[in-house]
Amino acid sequence: MLTRFLGPRYRELVKNWWPTAYTWGAVGIVGLVWVTDWRLILERVPYIKGKFKKDD
């Protein structure tokens, strides 16, 4: 439905900028994990979960 309102020029622009937007999105996610508590996020990843076991 959105492509009906956007012309071919905007479709080309989106096609050209998609890799850049994808890269900046990935950088933003990595930055968010770095700024926040990375253990809180990474303990939900199954392979990495065992590395953060606490000895109580």
Chimera marker file (.cmm) of the C-alpha trace (Angstrom):
<marker_set name="trace">
<marker id="1" x="0.000" y="0.000" z="0.000" r="1" g="1" b="0" radius="0.5"/>
<marker id="2" x="2.854" y="2.341" z="0.777" r="1" g="1" b="0" radius="0.5"/>
<marker id="3" x="4.485" y="1.709" z="-2.595" r="1" g="1" b="0" radius="0.5"/>
<marker id="4" x="1.355" y="2.989" z="-4.305" r="1" g="1" b="0" radius="0.5"/>
<marker id="5" x="1.967" y="6.454" z="-2.805" r="1" g="1" b="0" radius="0.5"/>
<marker id="6" x="5.713" y="6.478" z="-3.288" r="1" g="1" b="0" radius="0.5"/>
<marker id="7" x="7.080" y="6.855" z="-6.763" r="1" g="1" b="0" radius="0.5"/>
<marker id="8" x="9.928" y="4.971" z="-8.409" r="1" g="1" b="0" radius="0.5"/>
<marker id="9" x="12.411" y="7.595" z="-7.244" r="1" g="1" b="0" radius="0.5"/>
<marker id="10" x="11.760" y="6.820" z="-3.593" r="1" g="1" b="0" radius="0.5"/>
<marker id="11" x="11.885" y="3.076" z="-4.215" r="1" g="1" b="0" radius="0.5"/>
<marker id="12" x="15.368" y="3.540" z="-5.692" r="1" g="1" b="0" radius="0.5"/>
<marker id="13" x="16.445" y="5.669" z="-2.747" r="1" g="1" b="0" radius="0.5"/>
<marker id="14" x="15.270" y="3.032" z="-0.269" r="1" g="1" b="0" radius="0.5"/>
<marker id="15" x="17.022" y="0.323" z="-2.263" r="1" g="1" b="0" radius="0.5"/>
<marker id="16" x="20.279" y="2.308" z="-2.236" r="1" g="1" b="0" radius="0.5"/>
<marker id="17" x="20.159" y="3.285" z="1.448" r="1" g="1" b="0" radius="0.5"/>
<marker id="18" x="19.034" y="-0.093" z="2.832" r="1" g="1" b="0" radius="0.5"/>
<marker id="19" x="22.573" y="-1.463" z="3.474" r="1" g="1" b="0" radius="0.5"/>
<marker id="20" x="23.589" y="1.745" z="5.249" r="1" g="1" b="0" radius="0.5"/>
<marker id="21" x="20.479" y="1.736" z="7.435" r="1" g="1" b="0" radius="0.5"/>
<marker id="22" x="21.020" y="-1.947" z="8.236" r="1" g="1" b="0" radius="0.5"/>
<marker id="23" x="24.637" y="-1.304" z="9.242" r="1" g="1" b="0" radius="0.5"/>
<marker id="24" x="23.767" y="1.662" z="11.469" r="1" g="1" b="0" radius="0.5"/>
<marker id="25" x="20.980" y="-0.382" z="13.052" r="1" g="1" b="0" radius="0.5"/>
<marker id="26" x="23.444" y="-3.147" z="13.905" r="1" g="1" b="0" radius="0.5"/>
<marker id="27" x="25.886" y="-0.587" z="15.310" r="1" g="1" b="0" radius="0.5"/>
<marker id="28" x="23.069" y="0.879" z="17.393" r="1" g="1" b="0" radius="0.5"/>
<marker id="29" x="22.135" y="-2.519" z="18.830" r="1" g="1" b="0" radius="0.5"/>
<marker id="30" x="25.749" y="-3.298" z="19.713" r="1" g="1" b="0" radius="0.5"/>
<marker id="31" x="26.064" y="0.150" z="21.285" r="1" g="1" b="0" radius="0.5"/>
<marker id="32" x="22.913" y="-0.412" z="23.315" r="1" g="1" b="0" radius="0.5"/>
<marker id="33" x="24.264" y="-3.719" z="24.623" r="1" g="1" b="0" radius="0.5"/>
<marker id="34" x="27.559" y="-2.024" z="25.464" r="1" g="1" b="0" radius="0.5"/>
<marker id="35" x="25.890" y="0.847" z="27.345" r="1" g="1" b="0" radius="0.5"/>
<marker id="36" x="23.434" y="-1.337" z="29.241" r="1" g="1" b="0" radius="0.5"/>
<marker id="37" x="24.136" y="-4.276" z="31.493" r="1" g="1" b="0" radius="0.5"/>
<marker id="38" x="25.535" y="-6.700" z="28.894" r="1" g="1" b="0" radius="0.5"/>
<marker id="39" x="25.265" y="-9.709" z="31.213" r="1" g="1" b="0" radius="0.5"/>
<marker id="40" x="21.537" y="-9.121" z="31.573" r="1" g="1" b="0" radius="0.5"/>
<marker id="41" x="21.123" y="-9.311" z="27.799" r="1" g="1" b="0" radius="0.5"/>
<marker id="42" x="23.651" y="-12.062" z="27.050" r="1" g="1" b="0" radius="0.5"/>
<marker id="43" x="22.409" y="-14.435" z="29.727" r="1" g="1" b="0" radius="0.5"/>
<marker id="44" x="19.342" y="-14.972" z="27.540" r="1" g="1" b="0" radius="0.5"/>
<marker id="45" x="21.512" y="-16.325" z="24.692" r="1" g="1" b="0" radius="0.5"/>
<marker id="46" x="21.522" y="-20.126" z="25.128" r="1" g="1" b="0" radius="0.5"/>
<marker id="47" x="25.184" y="-20.786" z="24.243" r="1" g="1" b="0" radius="0.5"/>
<marker id="48" x="26.560" y="-17.973" z="26.388" r="1" g="1" b="0" radius="0.5"/>
<marker id="49" x="24.187" y="-18.454" z="29.347" r="1" g="1" b="0" radius="0.5"/>
<marker id="50" x="26.436" y="-20.995" z="31.126" r="1" g="1" b="0" radius="0.5"/>
<marker id="51" x="29.385" y="-18.612" z="31.288" r="1" g="1" b="0" radius="0.5"/>
<marker id="52" x="27.664" y="-16.304" z="33.793" r="1" g="1" b="0" radius="0.5"/>
<marker id="53" x="26.823" y="-18.777" z="36.542" r="1" g="1" b="0" radius="0.5"/>
<marker id="54" x="27.360" y="-17.322" z="39.999" r="1" g="1" b="0" radius="0.5"/>
<marker id="55" x="28.898" y="-19.370" z="42.782" r="1" g="1" b="0" radius="0.5"/>
<marker id="56" x="26.724" y="-18.630" z="45.805" r="1" g="1" b="0" radius="0.5"/>
<link id1="1" id2="2" r="1" g="1" b="0" radius="0.2"/>
<link id1="2" id2="3" r="1" g="1" b="0" radius="0.2"/>
<link id1="3" id2="4" r="1" g="1" b="0" radius="0.2"/>
<link id1="4" id2="5" r="1" g="1" b="0" radius="0.2"/>
<link id1="5" id2="6" r="1" g="1" b="0" radius="0.2"/>
<link id1="6" id2="7" r="1" g="1" b="0" radius="0.2"/>
<link id1="7" id2="8" r="1" g="1" b="0" radius="0.2"/>
<link id1="8" id2="9" r="1" g="1" b="0" radius="0.2"/>
<link id1="9" id2="10" r="1" g="1" b="0" radius="0.2"/>
<link id1="10" id2="11" r="1" g="1" b="0" radius="0.2"/>
<link id1="11" id2="12" r="1" g="1" b="0" radius="0.2"/>
<link id1="12" id2="13" r="1" g="1" b="0" radius="0.2"/>
<link id1="13" id2="14" r="1" g="1" b="0" radius="0.2"/>
<link id1="14" id2="15" r="1" g="1" b="0" radius="0.2"/>
<link id1="15" id2="16" r="1" g="1" b="0" radius="0.2"/>
<link id1="16" id2="17" r="1" g="1" b="0" radius="0.2"/>
<link id1="17" id2="18" r="1" g="1" b="0" radius="0.2"/>
<link id1="18" id2="19" r="1" g="1" b="0" radius="0.2"/>
<link id1="19" id2="20" r="1" g="1" b="0" radius="0.2"/>
<link id1="20" id2="21" r="1" g="1" b="0" radius="0.2"/>
<link id1="21" id2="22" r="1" g="1" b="0" radius="0.2"/>
<link id1="22" id2="23" r="1" g="1" b="0" radius="0.2"/>
<link id1="23" id2="24" r="1" g="1" b="0" radius="0.2"/>
<link id1="24" id2="25" r="1" g="1" b="0" radius="0.2"/>
<link id1="25" id2="26" r="1" g="1" b="0" radius="0.2"/>
<link id1="26" id2="27" r="1" g="1" b="0" radius="0.2"/>
<link id1="27" id2="28" r="1" g="1" b="0" radius="0.2"/>
<link id1="28" id2="29" r="1" g="1" b="0" radius="0.2"/>
<link id1="29" id2="30" r="1" g="1" b="0" radius="0.2"/>
<link id1="30" id2="31" r="1" g="1" b="0" radius="0.2"/>
<link id1="31" id2="32" r="1" g="1" b="0" radius="0.2"/>
<link id1="32" id2="33" r="1" g="1" b="0" radius="0.2"/>
<link id1="33" id2="34" r="1" g="1" b="0" radius="0.2"/>
<link id1="34" id2="35" r="1" g="1" b="0" radius="0.2"/>
<link id1="35" id2="36" r="1" g="1" b="0" radius="0.2"/>
<link id1="36" id2="37" r="1" g="1" b="0" radius="0.2"/>
<link id1="37" id2="38" r="1" g="1" b="0" radius="0.2"/>
<link id1="38" id2="39" r="1" g="1" b="0" radius="0.2"/>
<link id1="39" id2="40" r="1" g="1" b="0" radius="0.2"/>
<link id1="40" id2="41" r="1" g="1" b="0" radius="0.2"/>
<link id1="41" id2="42" r="1" g="1" b="0" radius="0.2"/>
<link id1="42" id2="43" r="1" g="1" b="0" radius="0.2"/>
<link id1="43" id2="44" r="1" g="1" b="0" radius="0.2"/>
<link id1="44" id2="45" r="1" g="1" b="0" radius="0.2"/>
<link id1="45" id2="46" r="1" g="1" b="0" radius="0.2"/>
<link id1="46" id2="47" r="1" g="1" b="0" radius="0.2"/>
<link id1="47" id2="48" r="1" g="1" b="0" radius="0.2"/>
<link id1="48" id2="49" r="1" g="1" b="0" radius="0.2"/>
<link id1="49" id2="50" r="1" g="1" b="0" radius="0.2"/>
<link id1="50" id2="51" r="1" g="1" b="0" radius="0.2"/>
<link id1="51" id2="52" r="1" g="1" b="0" radius="0.2"/>
<link id1="52" id2="53" r="1" g="1" b="0" radius="0.2"/>
<link id1="53" id2="54" r="1" g="1" b="0" radius="0.2"/>
<link id1="54" id2="55" r="1" g="1" b="0" radius="0.2"/>
<link id1="55" id2="56" r="1" g="1" b="0" radius="0.2"/>
</marker_set>
